[in-house]
């Protein structure tokens, strides 16, 4: 794993110890950022189910202002912190050990709004649509924001989840990426 481009291009990242994470492949990561194109200056990013933090760090490397990293696994939190030190983005990061559900509610209660939200929950657990509903209910995605979901390719996500509208979906072997926004 590495940072693909930007300020920390080429820096190697570590994966959390254990078998609980599935880091996003460089091919999928490149595709996500090719689809997104230019990353808004001063943007706020949420990397939910962050694992190694690779996607959030890629956002920071490409010019995002701040990224919140959320994961409920201590090994992931350690890996994220080490990767932030390696890439020198510690001052632009907030790292929290918490469940995704609780974190979304806390962020919503604090009025924190994101320009980009990336989430890659465990596959085949039936938690994806409920967490997307919670994100919408807590209004943590900006009106112009983009929500990016990494999931198993056999899962077809709904066209609409409350106010969120599916804009694109791509498959890469056993992995798929689906993009949502508020359809404005």
C-alpha positions as protocol buffer text, in pm:
chain_id: "A"
residue {
  index: 1
  type: UNK
  ca { x: 0 y: 0 z: 0 }
}
residue {
  index: 2
  type: UNK
  ca { x: 117 y: 346 z: -87 }
}
residue {
  index: 3
  type: UNK
  ca { x: 0 y: 703 z: -136 }
}
residue {
  index: 4
  type: UNK
  ca { x: -68 y: 737 z: -508 }
}
residue {
  index: 5
  type: UNK
  ca { x: -24 y: 1110 z: -567 }
}
residue {
  index: 6
  type: UNK
  ca { x: -2 y: 1453 z: -410 }
}
residue {
  index: 7
  type: UNK
  ca { x: 212 y: 1583 z: -124 }
}
residue {
  index: 8
  type: UNK
  ca { x: 296 y: 1234 z: 9 }
}
residue {
  index: 9
  type: UNK
  ca { x: 318 y: 1053 z: -325 }
}
residue {
  index: 10
  type: UNK
  ca { x: 494 y: 717 z: -297 }
}
residue {
  index: 11
  type: UNK
  ca { x: 497 y: 698 z: 84 }
}
residue {
  index: 12
  type: UNK
  ca { x: 439 y: 342 z: 200 }
}
residue {
  index: 13
  type: UNK
  ca { x: 154 y: 272 z: 439 }
}
residue {
  index: 14
  type: UNK
  ca { x: 115 y: -13 z: 685 }
}
residue {
  index: 15
  type: UNK
  ca { x: -191 y: -231 z: 729 }
}
residue {
  index: 16
  type: UNK
  ca { x: -337 y: -304 z: 1073 }
}
residue {
  index: 17
  type: UNK
  ca { x: -223 y: -626 z: 1237 }
}
residue {
  index: 18
  type: UNK
  ca { x: -466 y: -915 z: 1216 }
}
residue {
  index: 19
  type: UNK
  ca { x: -716 y: -1033 z: 959 }
}
residue {
  index: 20
  type: UNK
  ca { x: -1000 y: -790 z: 1034 }
}
residue {
  index: 21
  type: UNK
  ca { x: -924 y: -535 z: 762 }
}
residue {
  index: 22
  type: UNK
  ca { x: -923 y: -544 z: 387 }
}
residue {
  index: 23
  type: UNK
  ca { x: -717 y: -247 z: 262 }
}
residue {
  index: 24
  type: UNK
  ca { x: -845 y: -82 z: -56 }
}
residue {
  index: 25
  type: UNK
  ca { x: -626 y: -193 z: -347 }
}
residue {
  index: 26
  type: UNK
  ca { x: -420 y: 69 z: -530 }
}
residue {
  index: 27
  type: UNK
  ca { x: -621 y: -5 z: -848 }
}
residue {
  index: 28
  type: UNK
  ca { x: -953 y: 69 z: -675 }
}
residue {
  index: 29
  type: UNK
  ca { x: -806 y: 372 z: -497 }
}
residue {
  index: 30
  type: UNK
  ca { x: -680 y: 514 z: -828 }
}
residue {
  index: 31
  type: UNK
  ca { x: -1020 y: 459 z: -984 }
}
residue {
  index: 32
  type: UNK
  ca { x: -1201 y: 638 z: -699 }
}
residue {
  index: 33
  type: UNK
  ca { x: -982 y: 945 z: -736 }
}
residue {
  index: 34
  type: UNK
  ca { x: -997 y: 939 z: -1117 }
}
residue {
  index: 35
  type: UNK
  ca { x: -1377 y: 948 z: -1090 }
}
residue {
  index: 36
  type: UNK
  ca { x: -1373 y: 1222 z: -826 }
}
residue {
  index: 37
  type: UNK
  ca { x: -1122 y: 1434 z: -1016 }
}
residue {
  index: 38
  type: UNK
  ca { x: -1014 y: 1752 z: -842 }
}
residue {
  index: 39
  type: UNK
  ca { x: -1048 y: 1746 z: -461 }
}
residue {
  index: 40
  type: UNK
  ca { x: -1197 y: 2067 z: -326 }
}
residue {
  index: 41
  type: UNK
  ca { x: -953 y: 2291 z: -141 }
}
residue {
  index: 42
  type: UNK
  ca { x: -1021 y: 2319 z: 232 }
}
residue {
  index: 43
  type: UNK
  ca { x: -1250 y: 2016 z: 219 }
}
residue {
  index: 44
  type: UNK
  ca { x: -1341 y: 1806 z: 521 }
}
residue {
  index: 45
  type: UNK
  ca { x: -1330 y: 1428 z: 482 }
}
residue {
  index: 46
  type: UNK
  ca { x: -1467 y: 1140 z: 688 }
}
residue {
  index: 47
  type: UNK
  ca { x: -1297 y: 800 z: 654 }
}
residue {
  index: 48
  type: UNK
  ca { x: -1544 y: 566 z: 825 }
}
residue {
  index: 49
  type: UNK
  ca { x: -1437 y: 207 z: 900 }
}
residue {
  index: 50
  type: UNK
  ca { x: -1095 y: 355 z: 826 }
}
residue {
  index: 51
  type: UNK
  ca { x: -876 y: 44 z: 860 }
}
residue {
  index: 52
  type: UNK
  ca { x: -527 y: 166 z: 764 }
}
residue {
  index: 53
  type: UNK
  ca { x: -651 y: 518 z: 689 }
}
residue {
  index: 54
  type: UNK
  ca { x: -523 y: 489 z: 331 }
}
residue {
  index: 55
  type: UNK
  ca { x: -819 y: 659 z: 164 }
}
residue {
  index: 56
  type: UNK
  ca { x: -832 y: 951 z: 409 }
}
residue {
  index: 57
  type: UNK
  ca { x: -457 y: 998 z: 375 }
}
residue {
  index: 58
  type: UNK
  ca { x: -494 y: 999 z: -4 }
}
residue {
  index: 59
  type: UNK
  ca { x: -752 y: 1279 z: 33 }
}
residue {
  index: 60
  type: UNK
  ca { x: -509 y: 1476 z: 253 }
}
residue {
  index: 61
  type: UNK
  ca { x: -226 y: 1419 z: 7 }
}
residue {
  index: 62
  type: UNK
  ca { x: -447 y: 1559 z: -270 }
}
residue {
  index: 63
  type: UNK
  ca { x: -530 y: 1879 z: -81 }
}
residue {
  index: 64
  type: UNK
  ca { x: -812 y: 1809 z: 165 }
}
residue {
  index: 65
  type: UNK
  ca { x: -787 y: 2027 z: 475 }
}
residue {
  index: 66
  type: UNK
  ca { x: -881 y: 1776 z: 744 }
}
residue {
  index: 67
  type: UNK
  ca { x: -983 y: 1413 z: 772 }
}
residue {
  index: 68
  type: UNK
  ca { x: -1163 y: 1237 z: 1054 }
}
residue {
  index: 69
  type: UNK
  ca { x: -1066 y: 870 z: 1082 }
}
residue {
  index: 70
  type: UNK
  ca { x: -1311 y: 640 z: 1262 }
}
residue {
  index: 71
  type: UNK
  ca { x: -1257 y: 273 z: 1340 }
}
residue {
  index: 72
  type: UNK
  ca { x: -1357 y: 50 z: 1631 }
}
residue {
  index: 73
  type: UNK
  ca { x: -1045 y: -170 z: 1619 }
}
residue {
  index: 74
  type: UNK
  ca { x: -742 y: -71 z: 1828 }
}
residue {
  index: 75
  type: UNK
  ca { x: -496 y: -221 z: 1575 }
}
residue {
  index: 76
  type: UNK
  ca { x: -652 y: -5 z: 1305 }
}
residue {
  index: 77
  type: UNK
  ca { x: -623 y: 306 z: 1522 }
}
residue {
  index: 78
  type: UNK
  ca { x: -254 y: 230 z: 1578 }
}
residue {
  index: 79
  type: UNK
  ca { x: -195 y: 178 z: 1205 }
}
residue {
  index: 80
  type: UNK
  ca { x: -377 y: 501 z: 1116 }
}
residue {
  index: 81
  type: UNK
  ca { x: -169 y: 700 z: 1363 }
}
residue {
  index: 82
  type: UNK
  ca { x: 156 y: 548 z: 1234 }
}
residue {
  index: 83
  type: UNK
  ca { x: 53 y: 615 z: 873 }
}
residue {
  index: 84
  type: UNK
  ca { x: -31 y: 975 z: 959 }
}
residue {
  index: 85
  type: UNK
  ca { x: 315 y: 1015 z: 1114 }
}
residue {
  index: 86
  type: UNK
  ca { x: 481 y: 860 z: 806 }
}
residue {
  index: 87
  type: UNK
  ca { x: 297 y: 1101 z: 576 }
}
residue {
  index: 88
  type: UNK
  ca { x: 323 y: 1400 z: 812 }
}
residue {
  index: 89
  type: UNK
  ca { x: -52 y: 1461 z: 819 }
}
residue {
  index: 90
  type: UNK
  ca { x: -101 y: 1422 z: 1195 }
}
residue {
  index: 91
  type: UNK
  ca { x: -193 y: 1790 z: 1236 }
}
residue {
  index: 92
  type: UNK
  ca { x: -468 y: 1755 z: 972 }
}
residue {
  index: 93
  type: UNK
  ca { x: -630 y: 1449 z: 1128 }
}
residue {
  index: 94
  type: UNK
  ca { x: -875 y: 1358 z: 1398 }
}
residue {
  index: 95
  type: UNK
  ca { x: -858 y: 987 z: 1491 }
}
residue {
  index: 96
  type: UNK
  ca { x: -1130 y: 823 z: 1700 }
}
residue {
  index: 97
  type: UNK
  ca { x: -1185 y: 470 z: 1821 }
}
residue {
  index: 98
  type: UNK
  ca { x: -1560 y: 429 z: 1806 }
}
residue {
  index: 99
  type: UNK
  ca { x: -1834 y: 241 z: 1626 }
}
residue {
  index: 100
  type: UNK
  ca { x: -1944 y: 396 z: 1299 }
}
residue {
  index: 101
  type: UNK
  ca { x: -2300 y: 437 z: 1426 }
}
residue {
  index: 102
  type: UNK
  ca { x: -2200 y: 623 z: 1742 }
}
residue {
  index: 103
  type: UNK
  ca { x: -1946 y: 835 z: 1557 }
}
residue {
  index: 104
  type: UNK
  ca { x: -2202 y: 947 z: 1297 }
}
residue {
  index: 105
  type: UNK
  ca { x: -2443 y: 1049 z: 1574 }
}
residue {
  index: 106
  type: UNK
  ca { x: -2170 y: 1235 z: 1765 }
}
residue {
  index: 107
  type: UNK
  ca { x: -2049 y: 1416 z: 1453 }
}
residue {
  index: 108
  type: UNK
  ca { x: -2408 y: 1508 z: 1367 }
}
residue {
  index: 109
  type: UNK
  ca { x: -2478 y: 1641 z: 1718 }
}
residue {
  index: 110
  type: UNK
  ca { x: -2165 y: 1860 z: 1688 }
}
residue {
  index: 111
  type: UNK
  ca { x: -2280 y: 1995 z: 1350 }
}
residue {
  index: 112
  type: UNK
  ca { x: -1972 y: 1867 z: 1167 }
}
residue {
  index: 113
  type: UNK
  ca { x: -2036 y: 1844 z: 793 }
}
residue {
  index: 114
  type: UNK
  ca { x: -1818 y: 1669 z: 537 }
}
residue {
  index: 115
  type: UNK
  ca { x: -1749 y: 1734 z: 170 }
}
residue {
  index: 116
  type: UNK
  ca { x: -1647 y: 1371 z: 119 }
}
residue {
  index: 117
  type: UNK
  ca { x: -1741 y: 1062 z: 315 }
}
residue {
  index: 118
  type: UNK
  ca { x: -1573 y: 730 z: 237 }
}
residue {
  index: 119
  type: UNK
  ca { x: -1689 y: 411 z: 401 }
}
residue {
  index: 120
  type: UNK
  ca { x: -1578 y: 53 z: 364 }
}
residue {
  index: 121
  type: UNK
  ca { x: -1767 y: -154 z: 620 }
}
residue {
  index: 122
  type: UNK
  ca { x: -1716 y: -528 z: 667 }
}
residue {
  index: 123
  type: UNK
  ca { x: -1864 y: -720 z: 375 }
}
residue {
  index: 124
  type: UNK
  ca { x: -2183 y: -926 z: 402 }
}
residue {
  index: 125
  type: UNK
  ca { x: -2287 y: -802 z: 747 }
}
residue {
  index: 126
  type: UNK
  ca { x: -2605 y: -620 z: 643 }
}
residue {
  index: 127
  type: UNK
  ca { x: -2486 y: -293 z: 796 }
}
residue {
  index: 128
  type: UNK
  ca { x: -2435 y: -84 z: 485 }
}
residue {
  index: 129
  type: UNK
  ca { x: -2786 y: 52 z: 418 }
}
residue {
  index: 130
  type: UNK
  ca { x: -2851 y: 125 z: 790 }
}
residue {
  index: 131
  type: UNK
  ca { x: -2527 y: 328 z: 821 }
}
residue {
  index: 132
  type: UNK
  ca { x: -2607 y: 517 z: 501 }
}
residue {
  index: 133
  type: UNK
  ca { x: -2951 y: 599 z: 644 }
}
residue {
  index: 134
  type: UNK
  ca { x: -2786 y: 718 z: 966 }
}
residue {
  index: 135
  type: UNK
  ca { x: -2546 y: 941 z: 770 }
}
residue {
  index: 136
  type: UNK
  ca { x: -2842 y: 1101 z: 592 }
}
residue {
  index: 137
  type: UNK
  ca { x: -3049 y: 1135 z: 912 }
}
residue {
  index: 138
  type: UNK
  ca { x: -2761 y: 1305 z: 1095 }
}
residue {
  index: 139
  type: UNK
  ca { x: -2695 y: 1547 z: 806 }
}
residue {
  index: 140
  type: UNK
  ca { x: -2316 y: 1510 z: 811 }
}
residue {
  index: 141
  type: UNK
  ca { x: -2275 y: 1520 z: 430 }
}
residue {
  index: 142
  type: UNK
  ca { x: -2279 y: 1868 z: 278 }
}
residue {
  index: 143
  type: UNK
  ca { x: -2545 y: 1951 z: 20 }
}
residue {
  index: 144
  type: UNK
  ca { x: -2277 y: 1931 z: -254 }
}
residue {
  index: 145
  type: UNK
  ca { x: -2090 y: 1645 z: -85 }
}
residue {
  index: 146
  type: UNK
  ca { x: -2002 y: 1306 z: -226 }
}
residue {
  index: 147
  type: UNK
  ca { x: -2042 y: 979 z: -39 }
}
residue {
  index: 148
  type: UNK
  ca { x: -1823 y: 692 z: -162 }
}
residue {
  index: 149
  type: UNK
  ca { x: -1903 y: 334 z: -60 }
}
residue {
  index: 150
  type: UNK
  ca { x: -1671 y: 37 z: -107 }
}
residue {
  index: 151
  type: UNK
  ca { x: -1862 y: -292 z: -92 }
}
residue {
  index: 152
  type: UNK
  ca { x: -1877 y: -645 z: -225 }
}
residue {
  index: 153
  type: UNK
  ca { x: -1955 y: -648 z: -598 }
}
residue {
  index: 154
  type: UNK
  ca { x: -2251 y: -884 z: -567 }
}
residue {
  index: 155
  type: UNK
  ca { x: -2436 y: -630 z: -349 }
}
residue {
  index: 156
  type: UNK
  ca { x: -2655 y: -393 z: -547 }
}
residue {
  index: 157
  type: UNK
  ca { x: -2728 y: -83 z: -342 }
}
residue {
  index: 158
  type: UNK
  ca { x: -3060 y: 105 z: -371 }
}
residue {
  index: 159
  type: UNK
  ca { x: -3095 y: 396 z: -615 }
}
residue {
  index: 160
  type: UNK
  ca { x: -3216 y: 617 z: -328 }
}
residue {
  index: 161
  type: UNK
  ca { x: -3150 y: 605 z: 44 }
}
residue {
  index: 162
  type: UNK
  ca { x: -3366 y: 871 z: 204 }
}
residue {
  index: 163
  type: UNK
  ca { x: -3229 y: 1190 z: 42 }
}
residue {
  index: 164
  type: UNK
  ca { x: -2918 y: 1025 z: -102 }
}
residue {
  index: 165
  type: UNK
  ca { x: -2919 y: 945 z: -475 }
}
residue {
  index: 166
  type: UNK
  ca { x: -2693 y: 687 z: -641 }
}
residue {
  index: 167
  type: UNK
  ca { x: -2484 y: 858 z: -910 }
}
residue {
  index: 168
  type: UNK
  ca { x: -2241 y: 588 z: -1021 }
}
residue {
  index: 169
  type: UNK
  ca { x: -2136 y: 233 z: -944 }
}
residue {
  index: 170
  type: UNK
  ca { x: -1833 y: 41 z: -1074 }
}
residue {
  index: 171
  type: UNK
  ca { x: -1710 y: -316 z: -1021 }
}
residue {
  index: 172
  type: UNK
  ca { x: -1350 y: -433 z: -982 }
}
residue {
  index: 173
  type: UNK
  ca { x: -1351 y: -809 z: -937 }
}
residue {
  index: 174
  type: UNK
  ca { x: -1504 y: -883 z: -595 }
}
residue {
  index: 175
  type: UNK
  ca { x: -1513 y: -513 z: -502 }
}
residue {
  index: 176
  type: UNK
  ca { x: -1754 y: -240 z: -607 }
}
residue {
  index: 177
  type: UNK
  ca { x: -1755 y: 134 z: -553 }
}
residue {
  index: 178
  type: UNK
  ca { x: -2084 y: 325 z: -540 }
}
residue {
  index: 179
  type: UNK
  ca { x: -2117 y: 703 z: -528 }
}
residue {
  index: 180
  type: UNK
  ca { x: -2406 y: 895 z: -372 }
}
residue {
  index: 181
  type: UNK
  ca { x: -2492 y: 1260 z: -334 }
}
residue {
  index: 182
  type: UNK
  ca { x: -2801 y: 1468 z: -268 }
}
residue {
  index: 183
  type: UNK
  ca { x: -2887 y: 1482 z: -639 }
}
residue {
  index: 184
  type: UNK
  ca { x: -2872 y: 1858 z: -670 }
}
